[in-house]
Amino acid sequence: MNSRVFVLVIVAVIACGGMRAQTGPPIYGQVISQSRGPVGGLTVSLVHPTFGRSTPVFSQANGAYFFSNVPPGQYYVEAYWGNTLLYRGVVNYIGGSLAVNIPLP
C-alpha cells in the first residue's frame, strides 16, 4: 500500500472517531422567580441515573446557566440555594440545543 494512501486512511479514521465522540450543543436556560425575576447565584446541576451528577454551574446575575458536552439521555435538572433543593425537573435530551427554564416561586 502506498504510504500516502495509508496516512490518508489513518487520518480519516481518526477524524471519524473524533466526530462520534463529540456531543451536542449545550442544555441552557434561565432561573426565574415569579416574584423576583431572574435569580443569580444558584447552583444548577444535571443528574443522570447512571453517570451521576454533572459538575455544577452557577446561574449568572441574569439567571442564565448552561451545560456543554452533554450526552443524550434522561436527566434531572436541579437548582440549589446552598444545600436547599429549590427545583427538580426531568429532561429528555436527544441532542441539539435544549432550553430548560427553571421556575421558582
DRENFI-813023 format. One line per field, with one value per atom (N, C-alpha, C, CB): atom name; residue number from 1; x negated, y, z negated. Coordinates in nm, 3 decimals, padded with zeros to 5 digits, always signed. Glycine has a CB too. Example, Ala and Ser with C-alpha at 12.3 -4.5 7.8 and 13.67 -1.06 7.14 Angstrom:
nutor	(N_CA_C_CB_N_CA_C_CB);
rolo	(1_1_1_1_2_2_2_2);
east	(-01.319_-01.230_-01.320_-01.131_-01.285_-01.367_-01.290_-01.408);
north	(-00.569_-00.450_-00.330_-00.447_-00.225_-00.106_+00.003_-00.060);
up	(-00.780_-00.780_-00.780_-00.905_-00.708_-00.714_-00.787_-00.572);
This chain:
nutor	(N_CA_C_CB_N_CA_C_CB_N_CA_C_CB_N_CA_C_CB_N_CA_C_CB_N_CA_C_CB_N_CA_C_CB_N_CA_C_CB_N_CA_C_CB_N_CA_C_CB_N_CA_C_CB_N_CA_C_CB_N_CA_C_CB_N_CA_C_CB_N_CA_C_CB_N_CA_C_CB_N_CA_C_CB_N_CA_C_CB_N_CA_C_CB_N_CA_C_CB_N_CA_C_CB_N_CA_C_CB_N_CA_C_CB_N_CA_C_CB_N_CA_C_CB_N_CA_C_CB_N_CA_C_CB_N_CA_C_CB_N_CA_C_CB_N_CA_C_CB_N_CA_C_CB_N_CA_C_CB_N_CA_C_CB_N_CA_C_CB_N_CA_C_CB_N_CA_C_CB_N_CA_C_CB_N_CA_C_CB_N_CA_C_CB_N_CA_C_CB_N_CA_C_CB_N_CA_C_CB_N_CA_C_CB_N_CA_C_CB_N_CA_C_CB_N_CA_C_CB_N_CA_C_CB_N_CA_C_CB_N_CA_C_CB_N_CA_C_CB_N_CA_C_CB_N_CA_C_CB_N_CA_C_CB_N_CA_C_CB_N_CA_C_CB_N_CA_C_CB_N_CA_C_CB_N_CA_C_CB_N_CA_C_CB_N_CA_C_CB_N_CA_C_CB_N_CA_C_CB_N_CA_C_CB_N_CA_C_CB_N_CA_C_CB_N_CA_C_CB_N_CA_C_CB_N_CA_C_CB_N_CA_C_CB_N_CA_C_CB_N_CA_C_CB_N_CA_C_CB_N_CA_C_CB_N_CA_C_CB_N_CA_C_CB_N_CA_C_CB_N_CA_C_CB_N_CA_C_CB_N_CA_C_CB_N_CA_C_CB_N_CA_C_CB_N_CA_C_CB_N_CA_C_CB_N_CA_C_CB_N_CA_C_CB_N_CA_C_CB_N_CA_C_CB_N_CA_C_CB_N_CA_C_CB_N_CA_C_CB_N_CA_C_CB_N_CA_C_CB_N_CA_C_CB_N_CA_C_CB_N_CA_C_CB_N_CA_C_CB_N_CA_C_CB_N_CA_C_CB_N_CA_C_CB_N_CA_C_CB_N_CA_C_CB_N_CA_C_CB_N_CA_C_CB_N_CA_C_CB_N_CA_C_CB);
rolo	(1_1_1_1_2_2_2_2_3_3_3_3_4_4_4_4_5_5_5_5_6_6_6_6_7_7_7_7_8_8_8_8_9_9_9_9_10_10_10_10_11_11_11_11_12_12_12_12_13_13_13_13_14_14_14_14_15_15_15_15_16_16_16_16_17_17_17_17_18_18_18_18_19_19_19_19_20_20_20_20_21_21_21_21_22_22_22_22_23_23_23_23_24_24_24_24_25_25_25_25_26_26_26_26_27_27_27_27_28_28_28_28_29_29_29_29_30_30_30_30_31_31_31_31_32_32_32_32_33_33_33_33_34_34_34_34_35_35_35_35_36_36_36_36_37_37_37_37_38_38_38_38_39_39_39_39_40_40_40_40_41_41_41_41_42_42_42_42_43_43_43_43_44_44_44_44_45_45_45_45_46_46_46_46_47_47_47_47_48_48_48_48_49_49_49_49_50_50_50_50_51_51_51_51_52_52_52_52_53_53_53_53_54_54_54_54_55_55_55_55_56_56_56_56_57_57_57_57_58_58_58_58_59_59_59_59_60_60_60_60_61_61_61_61_62_62_62_62_63_63_63_63_64_64_64_64_65_65_65_65_66_66_66_66_67_67_67_67_68_68_68_68_69_69_69_69_70_70_70_70_71_71_71_71_72_72_72_72_73_73_73_73_74_74_74_74_75_75_75_75_76_76_76_76_77_77_77_77_78_78_78_78_79_79_79_79_80_80_80_80_81_81_81_81_82_82_82_82_83_83_83_83_84_84_84_84_85_85_85_85_86_86_86_86_87_87_87_87_88_88_88_88_89_89_89_89_90_90_90_90_91_91_91_91_92_92_92_92_93_93_93_93_94_94_94_94_95_95_95_95_96_96_96_96_97_97_97_97_98_98_98_98_99_99_99_99_100_100_100_100_101_101_101_101_102_102_102_102_103_103_103_103_104_104_104_104_105_105_105_105);
east	(-00.085_+00.000_-00.089_+00.097_-00.054_-00.127_-00.122_-00.067_-00.235_-00.240_-00.148_-00.383_-00.128_-00.037_+00.107_-00.048_+00.146_+00.281_+00.301_+00.307_+00.200_+00.208_+00.228_+00.081_+00.152_+00.165_+00.303_+00.056_+00.354_+00.488_+00.595_+00.518_+00.582_+00.678_+00.674_+00.648_+00.555_+00.542_+00.603_+00.394_+00.575_+00.632_+00.784_+00.576_+00.839_+00.985_+01.046_+01.021_+00.983_+01.034_+01.033_+00.951_+00.925_+00.916_+01.021_+00.775_+01.039_+01.138_+01.278_+01.129_+01.313_+01.446_+01.467_+01.468_+01.365_+01.375_+01.396_+01.251_+01.331_+01.349_+01.489_+01.250_+01.550_+01.686_+01.784_+01.726_+01.763_+01.853_+01.845_+01.820_+01.727_+01.708_+01.767_+01.561_+01.794_+01.848_+01.993_+01.837_+02.033_+02.172_+02.237_+02.181_+02.366_+02.442_+02.415_+02.584_+02.474_+02.466_+02.527_+02.538_+02.513_+02.548_+02.698_+02.492_+02.721_+02.851_+02.837_+02.892_+02.933_+02.922_+03.058_+02.866_+03.059_+03.186_+03.165_+03.266_+03.271_+03.270_+03.348_+03.329_+03.296_+03.366_+03.448_+03.266_+03.579_+03.668_+03.765_+03.745_+03.766_+03.861_+03.984_+03.797_+04.102_+04.226_+04.234_+04.348_+04.176_+04.186_+04.065_+04.203_+03.946_+03.824_+03.761_+03.723_+03.808_+03.747_+03.627_+03.705_+03.529_+03.411_+03.335_+03.319_+03.287_+03.216_+03.074_+03.292_+02.976_+02.836_+02.783_+02.753_+02.673_+02.606_+02.657_+02.614_+02.753_+02.799_+02.708_+02.947_+02.694_+02.619_+02.715_+02.551_+02.680_+02.764_+02.683_+02.810_+02.745_+02.679_+02.766_+02.644_+02.701_+02.768_+02.735_+02.725_+02.835_+02.813_+02.862_+02.884_+02.771_+02.804_+02.813_+02.699_+02.915_+02.931_+02.809_+03.051_+02.737_+02.620_+02.489_+02.616_+02.473_+02.346_+02.330_+02.334_+02.439_+02.431_+02.446_+02.301_+02.397_+02.414_+02.306_+02.411_+02.346_+02.252_+02.175_+02.325_+02.075_+02.010_+02.112_+01.877_+02.143_+02.247_+02.201_+02.285_+02.297_+02.271_+02.354_+02.307_+02.316_+02.391_+02.471_+02.296_+02.593_+02.671_+02.608_+02.821_+02.603_+02.545_+02.643_+02.505_+02.602_+02.687_+02.821_+02.615_+02.823_+02.948_+03.023_+02.920_+02.978_+03.043_+02.998_+03.190_+02.914_+02.874_+02.775_+02.812_+02.786_+02.692_+02.682_+02.738_+02.576_+02.567_+02.472_+02.522_+02.497_+02.411_+02.369_+02.484_+02.243_+02.197_+02.151_+02.082_+02.132_+02.085_+02.173_+01.943_+02.301_+02.399_+02.437_+02.524_+02.411_+02.455_+02.607_+02.386_+02.669_+02.814_+02.856_+02.861_+02.973_+03.028_+03.130_+02.917_+03.182_+03.278_+03.201_+03.389_+03.230_+03.161_+03.260_+03.062_+03.217_+03.285_+03.209_+03.292_+03.281_+03.221_+03.255_+03.274_+03.152_+03.172_+03.114_+03.108_+03.182_+03.134_+03.131_+03.224_+03.017_+02.996_+02.958_+02.887_+03.002_+02.952_+02.881_+03.068_+02.748_+02.673_+02.702_+02.709_+02.749_+02.786_+02.936_+02.740_+03.011_+03.156_+03.197_+03.224_+03.263_+03.314_+03.436_+03.349_+03.428_+03.540_+03.621_+03.489_+03.558_+03.625_+03.564_+03.617_+03.649_+03.604_+03.703_+03.590_+03.654_+03.738_+03.669_+03.770_+03.745_+03.692_+03.680_+03.782_+03.569_+03.543_+03.500_+03.434_+03.558_+03.515_+03.435_+03.637_+03.304_+03.215_+03.176_+03.090_+03.207_+03.175_+03.069_+03.301_+03.012_+02.911_+02.962_+02.868_+02.873_+02.910_+02.915_+03.044_+02.971_+02.986_+03.120_+02.972_+03.121_+03.244_+03.252_+03.249_+03.357_+03.380_+03.462_+03.450_+03.411_+03.481_+03.481_+03.412_+03.593_+03.604_+03.647_+03.703_+03.596_+03.624_+03.715_+03.491_+03.843_+03.936_+03.928_+04.078_+03.922_+03.923_+04.038_+03.787_+04.088_+04.197_+04.152_+04.254);
north	(-00.117_+00.000_+00.123_+00.000_+00.219_+00.344_+00.413_+00.435_+00.468_+00.531_+00.652_+00.573_+00.726_+00.841_+00.795_+00.923_+00.689_+00.635_+00.586_+00.520_+00.518_+00.469_+00.584_+00.389_+00.691_+00.807_+00.869_+00.913_+00.881_+00.937_+00.851_+00.953_+00.720_+00.630_+00.648_+00.482_+00.655_+00.674_+00.807_+00.668_+00.913_+01.045_+01.041_+01.154_+00.975_+00.965_+00.887_+00.898_+00.779_+00.700_+00.782_+00.572_+00.854_+00.938_+01.048_+01.000_+01.111_+01.219_+01.167_+01.283_+01.051_+00.994_+00.955_+00.874_+00.901_+00.865_+00.988_+00.791_+01.097_+01.222_+01.277_+01.325_+01.261_+01.308_+01.230_+01.300_+01.101_+01.019_+01.058_+00.870_+01.098_+01.127_+01.261_+01.124_+01.349_+01.479_+01.465_+01.574_+01.553_+01.554_+01.683_+01.540_+01.692_+01.804_+01.935_+01.774_+02.040_+02.173_+02.170_+02.278_+02.278_+02.277_+02.271_+02.397_+02.228_+02.248_+02.382_+02.128_+02.470_+02.604_+02.649_+02.704_+02.755_+02.809_+02.927_+02.703_+02.958_+03.073_+03.036_+03.200_+03.078_+03.061_+03.187_+03.034_+03.172_+03.287_+03.267_+03.311_+03.364_+03.364_+03.444_+03.425_+03.393_+03.463_+03.597_+03.377_+03.604_+03.726_+03.819_+03.691_+03.763_+03.845_+03.857_+03.789_+03.783_+03.786_+03.692_+03.928_+03.722_+03.635_+03.622_+03.689_+03.500_+03.472_+03.426_+03.365_+03.499_+03.462_+03.396_+03.584_+03.325_+03.266_+03.132_+03.358_+03.072_+02.939_+02.834_+02.917_+02.721_+02.608_+02.523_+02.525_+02.499_+02.417_+02.295_+02.499_+02.176_+02.050_+01.967_+01.972_+01.885_+01.779_+01.649_+01.777_+01.564_+01.435_+01.326_+01.428_+01.236_+01.121_+00.999_+01.101_+00.914_+00.798_+00.705_+00.719_+00.694_+00.604_+00.679_+00.532_+00.793_+00.866_+00.953_+00.952_+00.983_+01.066_+01.214_+01.042_+01.295_+01.440_+01.505_+01.498_+01.603_+01.680_+01.776_+01.757_+01.839_+01.949_+02.061_+01.995_+02.109_+02.212_+02.344_+02.232_+02.422_+02.557_+02.654_+02.571_+02.780_+02.882_+02.965_+02.973_+02.999_+03.088_+03.228_+03.091_+03.295_+03.429_+03.531_+03.465_+03.655_+03.762_+03.771_+03.896_+03.741_+03.745_+03.611_+03.782_+03.519_+03.390_+03.284_+03.406_+03.321_+03.228_+03.123_+03.305_+03.002_+02.893_+02.808_+02.807_+02.728_+02.634_+02.521_+02.706_+02.408_+02.290_+02.256_+02.168_+02.226_+02.183_+02.037_+02.274_+01.976_+01.837_+01.741_+01.826_+01.747_+01.663_+01.547_+01.744_+01.422_+01.308_+01.293_+01.179_+01.242_+01.221_+01.129_+01.163_+01.155_+01.072_+01.148_+01.022_+01.081_+01.144_+01.196_+01.043_+01.320_+01.386_+01.452_+01.490_+01.469_+01.559_+01.690_+01.499_+01.801_+01.933_+01.980_+02.035_+02.014_+02.055_+02.194_+01.954_+02.273_+02.405_+02.411_+02.519_+02.455_+02.463_+02.604_+02.364_+02.641_+02.758_+02.703_+02.862_+02.700_+02.631_+02.482_+02.685_+02.424_+02.282_+02.259_+02.218_+02.365_+02.355_+02.337_+02.480_+02.225_+02.198_+02.286_+02.047_+02.371_+02.459_+02.408_+02.596_+02.328_+02.282_+02.150_+02.387_+02.062_+01.938_+01.902_+01.821_+01.893_+01.859_+01.755_+01.983_+01.688_+01.583_+01.638_+01.457_+01.604_+01.647_+01.527_+01.758_+01.511_+01.409_+01.479_+01.329_+01.463_+01.530_+01.434_+01.584_+01.472_+01.385_+01.448_+01.356_+01.559_+01.628_+01.763_+01.543_+01.840_+01.974_+02.068_+01.973_+02.183_+02.281_+02.261_+02.427_+02.269_+02.250_+02.355_+02.108_+02.436_+02.537_+02.477_+02.660_+02.488_+02.440_+02.553_+02.310_+02.625_+02.731_+02.673_+02.838_+02.731_+02.681_+02.783_+02.658_+02.747_+02.838_+02.824_+02.813_+02.936_+02.938_+03.026_+02.991_+03.001_+03.086_+03.229_+03.028);
up	(+00.000_+00.000_+00.000_-00.122_+00.079_+00.088_-00.049_+00.199_-00.093_-00.227_-00.237_-00.259_-00.128_-00.131_-00.152_-00.001_-00.084_-00.099_-00.242_+00.003_-00.295_-00.433_-00.531_-00.468_-00.515_-00.604_-00.591_-00.573_-00.468_-00.449_-00.515_-00.300_-00.506_-00.570_-00.722_-00.533_-00.779_-00.924_-00.967_-00.967_-00.893_-00.926_-00.918_-00.830_-00.816_-00.802_-00.918_-00.669_-00.960_-01.072_-01.200_-01.090_-01.224_-01.345_-01.340_-01.358_-01.226_-01.213_-01.238_-01.074_-01.182_-01.203_-01.348_-01.112_-01.410_-01.552_-01.638_-01.597_-01.602_-01.676_-01.662_-01.629_-01.544_-01.525_-01.609_-01.378_-01.622_-01.702_-01.849_-01.685_-01.895_-02.036_-02.076_-02.070_-01.979_-02.013_-02.057_-01.894_-02.146_-02.190_-02.144_-02.344_-02.162_-02.111_-02.181_-02.118_-02.127_-02.190_-02.330_-02.103_-02.402_-02.544_-02.575_-02.607_-02.695_-02.760_-02.831_-02.861_-02.811_-02.868_-02.918_-02.765_-02.993_-03.040_-03.132_-03.110_-03.203_-03.293_-03.418_-03.225_-03.533_-03.660_-03.682_-03.780_-03.694_-03.706_-03.822_-03.574_-03.911_-04.022_-03.980_-04.152_-04.012_-03.979_-04.051_-04.013_-04.171_-04.250_-04.234_-04.394_-04.199_-04.194_-04.056_-04.288_-03.960_-03.827_-03.819_-03.790_-03.733_-03.719_-03.849_-03.610_-03.876_-04.002_-03.971_-04.087_-04.020_-04.003_-04.129_-03.969_-04.115_-04.230_-04.276_-04.341_-04.205_-04.242_-04.178_-04.199_-04.244_-04.190_-04.108_-04.303_-03.982_-03.893_-03.854_-03.765_-03.862_-03.828_-03.737_-03.954_-03.654_-03.580_-03.649_-03.428_-03.670_-03.734_-03.641_-03.872_-03.603_-03.519_-03.609_-03.404_-03.593_-03.681_-03.685_-03.639_-03.573_-03.567_-03.588_-03.435_-03.520_-03.523_-03.647_-03.401_-03.715_-03.836_-03.806_-03.907_-03.898_-03.894_-03.809_-04.035_-03.729_-03.648_-03.738_-03.535_-03.683_-03.754_-03.762_-03.682_-03.881_-03.892_-03.832_-04.039_-03.787_-03.738_-03.823_-03.585_-03.821_-03.893_-03.793_-03.976_-03.831_-03.746_-03.755_-03.789_-03.641_-03.635_-03.690_-03.491_-03.696_-03.751_-03.679_-03.743_-03.549_-03.473_-03.478_-03.329_-03.563_-03.580_-03.481_-03.568_-03.384_-03.278_-03.330_-03.161_-03.274_-03.302_-03.177_-03.426_-03.164_-03.053_-03.085_-02.927_-03.021_-03.027_-02.885_-03.096_-02.865_-02.733_-02.743_-02.681_-02.627_-02.619_-02.697_-02.670_-02.669_-02.738_-02.647_-02.778_-02.689_-02.608_-02.614_-02.655_-02.510_-02.513_-02.628_-02.379_-02.680_-02.788_-02.870_-02.878_-02.971_-03.062_-03.183_-03.106_-03.221_-03.331_-03.425_-03.278_-03.548_-03.641_-03.637_-03.787_-03.629_-03.641_-03.782_-03.529_-03.859_-03.998_-04.020_-04.095_-04.102_-04.141_-04.294_-04.081_-04.347_-04.492_-04.534_-04.535_-04.652_-04.722_-04.846_-04.760_-04.842_-04.947_-04.937_-05.088_-05.047_-05.048_-05.030_-05.178_-05.006_-04.995_-04.849_-05.055_-04.820_-04.685_-04.660_-04.667_-04.556_-04.523_-04.404_-04.493_-04.318_-04.198_-04.152_-04.085_-04.103_-04.040_-03.931_-04.145_-03.809_-03.695_-03.609_-03.611_-03.524_-03.436_-03.295_-03.439_-03.230_-03.093_-03.011_-03.089_-02.893_-02.798_-02.690_-02.737_-02.693_-02.600_-02.488_-02.672_-02.363_-02.249_-02.159_-02.168_-02.201_-02.123_-02.076_-02.003_-02.018_-01.975_-02.093_-01.903_-02.073_-02.181_-02.248_-02.127_-02.379_-02.455_-02.564_-02.516_-02.560_-02.662_-02.776_-02.602_-02.897_-03.015_-03.118_-03.074_-03.126_-03.225_-03.358_-03.178_-03.464_-03.599_-03.668_-03.681_-03.688_-03.753_-03.905_-03.705_-03.972_-04.120_-04.166_-04.178_-04.287_-04.338_-04.363_-04.468);
